[in-house]
Amino acid sequence: MITRNCYFLLATSSAVALATMPVAAMAQDAAPDTAAIGVQEQEAPDTNQIVVSGIRRSLESAQSVKQDSDQIIDSVVAEDIGKLPDVTASESLARIPGVTVTRDAGVAQGVRIRGLPDLATTYNGREVFTAEGRFVQLQDFPSNSIARIDVYKSASADLLEAGLAGLVDVKSRKPFDFKGTRVTGYIGGVHWYQSQRLGVEANGLFSTRWKTGIGEMGFLLEGSYADTKYIDSSRAVAQDIRNRTNVTGFSQLRYPQFVNTDYASATRWRPNVDAAFQWRPSSTLEIYLDGLYQGYRGRGDGHNLQVVAGDVATLSNITLISGTNQAASFDAAAGTGAAPTGAQQINDQSTDTYQAGGGFIWKNGRLKVTGDVAYTESTFINRNVAFNYTLTSTPARHFEFDTAQGVGGGTVSLINYDLYNLGNYRWTGLTQSGNRGHGQSWQGRLDLDYKLDSFGLTNLQAGIRFSNRDADSYSYAQSTYAAPAGQTYSVLASMLNIQPAAGGFRNDDATSIRTWLSPTRESLIANLDTLRAMTTLTVNGVTTTLAKGDPAWGSPVFVSNEKLYTGYVQARYAFEIGGVPIDGLFGVRGTQADVSISGLRRSTTGTVTTITPISIASSNSDFLPNVSMRIKLDPKLQMRLAYTETRTRPGFSQLNPTITIGALPTGNTCADPNGADCVRSASSGNPDLKPTTSKNYDASVEYYFSRSGALTVGGFYKDVNGFINTFTTDVADAEFGRLRTSQPQNGGAGRIKGIEAGVRSFLRAPWLPNWLSDFGGMVNYTYLDAKSVLAPSLAATLPGMQRIAGTSKHTVNASAWYENKVLSLRLSYNWRSDFVDSYGQVADPALGNPVPLGPTLPIKVDARGTMDFAATLQPTDNITLSFNVNNLAGGAYRNYRTFNAAGQAYAWQTRFLESVYRAGIRFRF
């Protein structure tokens, strides 16, 4: 039904836009210059004040960028971001055709372009990244500090090597963008619905320019701060599906091992500062310096309670999913090892990213030369301590593995058991883990653009680029250190502040455990060293306790260096055929990549495990052609064609040769070495990974019927090879026993094809009342058919072309708005169809003992939609009041796990995410 509604919405909006085209087209003015669209301040009539550029101006700016670009591009300019209910770059990108985001932890993140996450990111044209990653976390960019965001869906030789998905360039403001001295700012309050907490957001900008005896100069300083205080609550059933053959009345009974109630919660804040200096000593030369700081801090206090069904529990009141041997619900009593367990997390995270650089722009007649050099450094640190606990007895429990209440999903309740009695809980131990990623780079480039007027060529472009990138990673994962016997909450209450754990699940109508007792984060931190000193771990007869303070990082997991040498040549052409203007680009970019990485390789032969240092170096060259054409069939109608090739190099962590081994699951003593739970999770990279290659074909038709109205349709096809998948396998280890190891591996051939269509306009037509001209709307739709052959280890049991994880077949964005000089209202809706979250092998007890990994199977996610609302009121030229709501409708996200080759499945996670309310005031002078 929802899919049909999306098609209907697209069709009706297109019909309205088409009906208004003739009149709107007649009124169309000449398109504005797009050299600095969305960046430079507009001149205000009869005054020296900033023009408040609302939805109409922002649509005109973004449309001009798209219409006049040599590439296939979509943009969001600053005014548009300011009018949307968006506080980060990633949330703003969700409005662009073909772009999807993952919403959790109170923000939008995990940006995908045309279904793919392998994108490149630049800041004012420079490469920027977070820690050891290939790209920056776009949610760390507050939208108020951005002048424009460009999403390049087709590459050209002069751009940084685009990822398989594309390239996102974030443009900041510069002092020469303003006419004189400007001061602007914003302060607002934030309310998170699930956590019922309050926070603050603020930003300010100061910019000035002045004339001197050696030319004009300008300086800009901008800063921002944003809180995030979220709770994402979820009910999840185990992916481990038990196989009972000893239950009276059932020859075989399948059911999940547990239902877990989980709260992912944290207080996070993001400070951001950028500064820029410009000097124009003459009309032909400009010199600039700029710097960026991105900060992120997170203080997590997530907690969970896992209620186990058990292998030997007495089951009663059993109901089945119709036509299957799968339990839909039952009551469970007793059962060895079936006492509920949980953990209170202390999670501290931080990111510090710095970039500083400078360059010049020199123009002399037909020649333009630009140069730029920059240094970037970024560090991410994550430390986690888990305070593990268990109930002191095994209560009777009632399970619903996909309840009929509310939105469904797994639920559990305890029968006649007091979860608020201190004596019913016992501390079992502490588990510590952490990781630190770091990256730094020097990069420089020199570009030339020479204007021609012969042989149909208008510009000849050439350039060189060099970057030297270092990346390293450290981690630790300690086994659980056991607490002394008898440490019940009653005993610990004199040391720890034990309270009902903060709950969520607002808008959830299902009956299930919502809250229980747990120590507060603050009291755990205050007494952490005391608790550490109480714990013990015995290995080979030697007993140790946890040391005070955070564990040392020790030796690096991996250390890597990458040097890139790049050169390109590109020409812009323009000619006419039969009076039809045609222009475009053709060029080639050559890149030499020298990569080295070192770490530790772990191998087991018989009963002996050997750890040896390993260093691997590789070198490869790529020549990436690009050809594009724009055919101007009419001043308002144009067609585009493009062919490009891309190479996406594996991430540094994907190349990491070192295996990282986790602790046993909480409370697991491995009494049965062959049991499904007696296995440690481990992960590593793969130094033998190859780049993912793609040949890309794009075509589009664009009709611009007004300065703020357009109808566009495009198709694309990507011929992909070597798409990287993560596979999991069991490995015997002499020291740690069975390791369930996840590792990336190149897949086979794949293809991604799709269609993007969009329409947007204000309602202007002679047969419509004048007051409707302040109303408008936008709809864009993306169809995506993305499949590839999985990595060999996964394809062994799931051969052939499979859906690429994370890609929805249908995506729709729709907005309706009203705007006049004082009031602006916008309602936006984003919807995506179901998709595969990931592929993996599931441990299936029905296949034997020790429990082996079964065939490769998908985790599928239901279709989901998000509605946002934004309103602004401008009582004066200098003041704007704003009110925004993200995820207005709330609702739940659901996914499913298929657990055997027969296709049987259970609902896995049912998640309730934050709705966020914002109110604030903007000022400008």
C-alpha positions, 0 to 999 in steps of 0.5 A, a space after each residue: 500500500 505504501 509503495 502505491 501511495 509513493 507512486 501516486 504522490 510522484 505522479 500527482 506532483 509531476 502533473 501539478 508541475 507540468 500544468 504550471 510549466 508553460 507560464 513559469 517558463 515564460 517568466 523565466 529570467 536568465 540563469 545566474 552565474 554559478 561560480 559561487 552559487 550559494 556562497 556569495 551574499 546577494 545584494 539587497 535592494 535599497 539597503 546594506 542588509 543581508 537578504 534572507 534567502 529562503 526556499 525560493 532562493 535556495 532552489 534557484 541556486 541549487 538548480 543553477 549549479 546543476 544546470 550549468 555543471 559539466 558533471 552529473 551533480 546535485 547540490 544543497 545550498 546554505 539557504 536550503 539547509 537552513 530551511 530544512 529540519 537538518 542540523 548536520 550535512 548527512 541529514 541535508 543530503 538525505 533530500 537529494 535524489 539517489 541518496 539514503 542515510 541511516 538514522 540512529 543515535 539521534 542523527 543521520 549517518 551512513 550516507 549512501 549514494 545510489 545504494 553504495 557507501 564507498 564515497 570520497 569526501 572533500 572539504 573545499 576540494 581537499 581530501 578530508 577523512 576521520 581517523 584511519 578511514 577513507 572518508 569523513 563522517 559527514 554527521 560531524 559537519 553542522 549544517 549551519 557552517 556550510 555554504 554548499 554541498 555538492 554530490 558528484 554522481 559522475 566523475 571528471 579528471 580534475 576531481 579527486 578520485 571519486 569512490 565507487 558511490 561518488 564524491 561529496 564536496 563540502 564548501 565552507 563560507 569565505 570572507 570575500 563571500 560577504 559585502 562587508 562586516 557580518 555577524 550572524 548566529 543561532 542559539 536553540 534548545 533541543 528535546 529528545 522524545 525517547 530519552 526525555 532530555 534537553 540540550 543546546 545547539 549554537 553557532 556564530 560567525 564573524 566575517 570582515 574585509 578591508 582594503 590596505 595598501 597591498 590589496 584587499 584582505 578578509 578574515 572569517 571565524 565561525 564556530 558551532 556546538 551541538 548536543 545529542 542526548 539520545 536513547 535508541 531502544 530495541 527488542 531483539 531475538 537471538 540469531 542463534 536458533 535452538 533445535 529441540 527434539 526432546 519436547 513432549 508432543 514435538 518431534 522438532 522445535 525451533 526457537 531463538 535462544 533469548 530475547 534481549 532488551 537493549 538501550 543504546 544511549 549516550 550524551 554526545 556533543 560536537 564542537 566545530 571551528 573553522 577560520 579563513 583568511 583571503 588576500 587579493 593583492 591584485 585583480 589577478 592574484 588571490 592568496 588564502 589560508 584556512 583551517 578546520 577543527 571538528 570535534 566529537 565527544 561521546 559518553 555512553 551508558 547503554 544497558 541491556 537485559 538478556 533473558 534466555 530460553 535455554 536448551 533444557 528448560 521446561 516449556 509449556 503453553 507452546 504455540 507455533 507459527 502456522 505451518 512450521 516447527 517454529 515456536 511463536 510463543 511459550 512459557 519456560 521454567 528452570 533450565 541450567 544456565 538460563 538466569 537472565 544476564 545483562 551489562 551496564 556500559 561505560 563508553 567514552 568516545 572522542 574524535 579530533 580532526 584538524 585540517 590546515 592549508 593554503 593556496 593561491 588563484 592566479 589569472 592572467 588573460 586566458 590562463 588560470 593557475 591554482 595551487 593548494 597544500 594542506 595537512 590533515 590529522 584525525 584521531 578517534 578513541 573508543 574505550 568501553 567497560 562493561 559491568 556484567 550482572 546476572 539475576 540470582 535465580 532463574 524465574 519463569 518467563 514468557 516469550 513472544 517471538 513475534 508478538 501480535 501487539 503493536 508493531 510486533 517483534 520479540 518480547 519477554 516478561 518474567 512471571 511473578 518476579 520482582 525486578 526492583 529487589 536489590 537482592 535479586 541481582 549479582 555482579 559477575 565481572 568486568 570486561 574492558 575493550 577499546 580501540 584507537 584509530 589515527 590518520 594524517 596526511 600531506 596533500 598538494 595539487 597544482 592545476 592549470 586551465 587555459 582558454 582556447 578558441 579553436 578546433 571546437 575546444 574552449 578549455 584545456 586543463 591539466 594538473 598534478 596531485 600528491 598525497 602522503 597518508 599514514 594510518 595506524 590502529 590500536 586496540 585491546 580486548 580483555 577477557 572478563 575478570 570475575 567478581 567475588 562471590 556473593 556481590 549482590 546489589 544489596 552488598 554493592 549499594 553502599 558503594 554504587 548508586 543503583 537505580 531503575 535503568 532509564 527506559 525508552 520504547 515510547 510509542 511501543 504498545 507491546 508488553 515486555 520488560 522495559 526497565 530493571 536495576 542497574 548502577 549509574 554510569 557516574 557511580 561506576 566511574 567513581 568506584 571503577 578502580 575499586 571494582 577492578 581491584 576486586 576482580 580476578 582472572 585465572 589462566 594456567 594456574 596464575 591469578 591476576 586482577 585488573 590494573 588501575 586505570 585504562 589499559 595501555 594500547 600496546 603494540 599497533 594492530 596495523 601501521 600503514 602508509 599510502 603515497 599517491 601520485 596523480 596527473 590528469 589532462 582534460 579538455 572542454 569542448 563546445 560546438 553546434 550541430 544544426 543550431 543545437 549547442 553541444 558541450 562537454 568534457 573528455 580527459 584521463 586521470 592517471 594515478 600511481 598508488 604505493 601502499 605498505 601495511 604491517 601487522 601480525 599474522 596468526 596461524 594455527 597448525 594442529 595444537 600450535 598457534 604461531 604469531 609472526 610479524 608481516 609487512 606487505 607492500 603493493 603498487 598499482 597504476 590506474 588510468 581513468 578516462 571520462 567523457 561527458 556531453 551536454 546537448 542543449 535542445 532548448 534554452 530550458 531543455 538539455 540532455 546529458 551523457 557520460 562515461 567514466 571509470 572509477 577505482 575504489 581502493 580498500 580501506 586501511 582497516 580492510 587491509 589490516 593483517 592482524 586478527 583481533 580476538 574478543 572476549 567470550 560472551 558475558 556469563 559464558 563459562 564454556 562448560 560445553 566446548 562444542 556448544 553454540 555459545 562457546 566461541 569467541 568473535 574475532 575480526 581481521 582485514 585482508 591484505 590481499 584485497 584488490 580495488 573495486 573497479 567500475 565502468 559507469 554510464 549515465 544519461 539524463 534529460 533536464 527541463 528547467 521551466 522556471 528559475 526554481 522549477 525543474 523536471 529531471 529524469 536520469 538513468 545510470 548503469 555501473 559495471 562493477 567488479 570486486 565488490 568487497 563483502 565480509 564473510 565469517 568462518 570458524 577457525 580453531 585456535 590453540 590458545 583461545 579455542 574456537 574463533 568465529 572470524 569475520 574478514 573482508 573478501 573481494 566478490 565477483 562481478 556485479 551491476 547496478 542500474 537505476 532511474 532517478 526522477 524528480 520534479 519541484 516547483 512553486 505553484 504558479 499558473 494563471 488559473 490558480 489564485 495568487 495566494 497559491 504562488 507561495 506554496 510549492 513542492 518537490 518529489 524525487 524517486 529513485 529505482 535501483 537494481 543492484 546485484 553482485 556475486 558475493 565473496 567466494 566464501 559466502 558464494 559457496 553456499 549462496 551462489 549467483 547474483 545477490 542484492 547488494 547489502 544496503 540498497 533499497 529498490 525504491 526510494 522516495 523523497 517528498 516535500 511540501 512548503 509554504 513561504 512568504 516574506 515572514 513565514 516559512 513552513 515545510 513538511 518532508 517525507 523520506 521513504 525507502 523500500 526493504 533492503 538486505 542489511 548484510 549476509 552471513 553464515 549462521 550457527 545452526 545446532 540442527 546441522 551437528 555438534 560442534 555447532 557449525 556455521 550454516 549456509 550464507 543467509 541475509 538479514 533483511 530490513 523492512 521498508 521505513 519512512 521518516 517525516 520531518 517538519 520545519 517552520 520559521 518566522 521572521 518578525 524583523 530583517 535581523 531575527 528569525 525564529 525557528 521550530 523543527 521536528 525530526 522523525 515526527 511520526 516516530 514508529 519502529 524499524 524492523 529486520 529479520 534473520 533467515 536461519 536455515 536453507 529452508 528459508 525459515 526466519 524470525 523477526 530479529 530487531 524491533 527498534 524505536 529511534 529518537 524523535 527530536 524537537 528543536 526551537 531557536 532564534 537566528 540573528 544577523 547584523 
